Amino acid sequence: MDPEAARTARESLELVFQMSNIVDTGLDRHTLSVLIALCDLGLNPEALAAVVKEFRRDPPLTTTTTTTPPSPPLP
């Protein structure tokens, strides 16, 4: 990417980030840049918004590990 295109991309991301903050989306710059890249690849922005909302609605599944005591030695 040439320097001018990189500068324009950074400025555009900063503008999107500021707008995101104004409407209180809670999205960080990295997430916004990924979403923009996916839109640039042709993904439906409304579908992406639905995915983001779904991720926020359902907390991530966590795996809990339980430790079991060691088995007694065999006779």
N, C-alpha and C positions, 0 to 999 in steps of 0.2 A: 504494500500500500504506500503510495507516495505521501510525502509529509503533509501536503495540503489536504488530501483526503482523510488522513489520520486526524488532523486538527479539526476538520469539519465533523467527523464522527464523534470525537470527544466533546465538542460543543453541543452536538445534537443530544448525546447521552446526558450531558449536564442539564440541558433544557428539559428533557423528559423526566429526569430525576427531580428537578424543581417542581414540575407539574405534579408528579407523583406525590411529593410531600404536601403540596397545597391541598390535594384531595384526600390526603391521609391514607394512602394505600399500604404503607408499611413495607414497601418493596425496596430493597437495596439496589445499588448501581449494578452489581453483578447480575442479580436476578432480572433486572430490567434489560440489561444488554443481551442476556440469553433469550428473553421473550422477543425482543426486537429482531434478533438473528433468526428465530424460528418463524416470525412473520415474514421476514425477507425471503425465507425459503419456501413460502407459500402456505404455511399453516394458517388456519382460520383464527383470527384474533379473538373472536367470541368463544371459540372452543378452548383456547388457551386461558382466557379469563375464567371459564367454568372450571378448568383444572386447578387453577390457583385457588379459587374459592373452595373447591372440594378439599384441597390439601389443608387449607386453614380450618375447615369445619371439622375434619377428622384428625385428631392428633396422631402423629406417627406411632406405629406399633413398636413397642419396645420388647425386647426379649430379656427375660430374666433368667439368670443362671442360678441354679440351686446346687449347692454342694451336698453331696451325700457322703456320709462317713464311709471309710474304707471297709470292705467286707472282711469279716474275721478270717483268719487263716484256716485252710482246710486241714482236718486231722490227718 
